[in-house]
Amino acid sequence: MFDFDKWQEIFDTIKKHKLRTFLTALGVFWGIFMLVFLMGSGKGLENGVMGQFGTHATNALYVWTQRTTMPYKGLPAGRYNQLTIDDIQAIEDNFPQVEYIAPRMFVPSGEIVHGNNSAAFDVRGERPDLQHIEAMYIDEGRFINEFDLKDRRKIAVIGNRVREVLFEGEKDQNAIGKYLRINGTDYLVVGIFKSSRKGEDGVDDEQTIYIPLTTAQQVTNRHNEINWFVCTINKNFRVDPIDEGIKSLLRKRHRIHPDDRQGVRSDNIEEEFREINGLFFGIRLIVWIVGIGSLLAGVIGVGNIMLIIVKERTKEIGIRKAMGATPSSIVSMILLESVFITTMAGYFGLLVSTGLILLMNTAVGEGSDFFANPEVDMAVGLGALVILVISGALTGLIPALQASRVNPVIALKDE
């Protein structure tokens, strides 16, 4: 039942000691503010960095060759070894753990023309497996298929940015079924893809044109050759040992010294992803440590203030007991004041921190590559508030029990 007189006493006490109440509430406010704000900022940083991956396979491995640095079997250092389709076949034969493998060839190209529009874009020869690896999805049409490879078809799958530039001014920028001219040869556009990565990386992805690998080999007169390849490893296996195995196989096939780390190079995306996850786990841990520490400091501050309040009101409490006040009424009065201060300060801390995160989200928008969508799980924020209120009640319980045990005779003599 609502006790108006009790609440009036609580508000009178708060009004009488404004500065003390404010400083007490500030500790609680700052605790929950820091926890929620740091969590939101950390999540924004994590979203921004992870957005650089998009839907890119996190179990991917990129492999390429460079000039050797060590002589081997009578061959001098400084040799460049050309990867071939035969190498890809050898990898598929020896490593059943490989799920998808996409050899790649870069096609030198000048300006790419459609109608009156022209621009320079990257042109790459690819195989169908690429769409299962890189951060891309087909927005219109289709991707390269096995028939395109077999027949060396002159078809192209273009990025969304390529469409925007080369088909500018055309109705709906419809590119499917139309032609691009690359190095004097016409290519039929059969698909348009978009990148799932954010920021500049996503823009760069969409400034690319894919053609069948076999077509790229034919037009560059480099039959059987590739520049490099990317593959994914079955998720039941770690990429690291497969990485070393593939590089050892390629060193053996191209007569590169087993200890020459420059002859065959690789980029293990799984390792990068694992390191980033470890970094953000550390950030989350630090956020929780700082946030919980701030919350504890605020709650302890509330307990200390309640002890001071009981000490100051000893004589008043003695008078209450002498007039028949029960211990439970004394306890409830002290507890209510503690819970009220904690709840209000925690609520405003939650409100201000979420409001600031919303402002950050609005200010950042889509313009940042490494900070995006700062957000807080409201269940966590409300849970922290509930824990804070309970903690405030528990810290207020000790001085409340102390007050309930005051001897009225001794209390009335208190100066």
C-alpha angles and dihedrals in degrees: 000000000000112000108203095186092054093051090046089055091049092052091045090053092048091047091049092053102036098154095046092048091047094052091047092050091045091062092053092042092051092048097056092036091056094046096049096039094049091047091051094047092047091051090049090053091047093049091050095050094042088048087067088068097045108172092333111142108260091204093060128129125198117202131186140153131245135181114297120248099198132056115239135185093349093313117122128238118257096054121144115217119207118221116225141190087257088065089054091051091050091052092050090049095048103035114050087172089076109101103181130007126189119187114200139207126189116222116210108230138170122203115344112219137206117168108309094340125090137168142153119260137162113267118200135180110227144168128231094260090073093081089062092055114036128063097263140110132191110253096180134007119355144297130250113294137193093265089057089054095045095049095036089233120194097233130133137207109203135199120246092250090055089055092049092053103037097037097041112142095023121117109276087343087267107184103163111111094015130108138247123197114226118178089342095309126109119234124193113231108230101163146020122209135194129205122241091205121100133233126002093343090060091048091050091050092055092052091072135099121208123204128174112285092232090052090051090051091050098048092047092044090234101124115188093006127118133182098220141319143227125211139175126227124221108266090235088070134059115245095221099074092041089050092056092044094053092047091049090051092050092047089053094047093049097038095244119158110264090232095048103110094179099056093071119023133185143186115217108206092185090060092048091049092048091051092050091049089050090051093052092045087057091048091050091049092051091047091053093046093050093042096047090045090053091047092050091049090053094047092048088050090055091051092050092050091049089054090052091048092052090049092050093046097046093114092046091050090049090053090049092052092045088055092052105271111158122232089244092058090051092048093047092050093054093042093049091053091049094047093045094053092045094047096048094044092046092047093052090046090054092045096049095044094050090045091052091048089051090052091049091051091051093046095048096042112155095325101094127078096197105033123053140154101355104205143164128213100243089209088063092047094048091042090054089050092051091048089048092053092047090048090049090052092049093048089049091049095072096056089039092056089045089054092049090057095053112130106232094217094051091042092054090055091052114116 
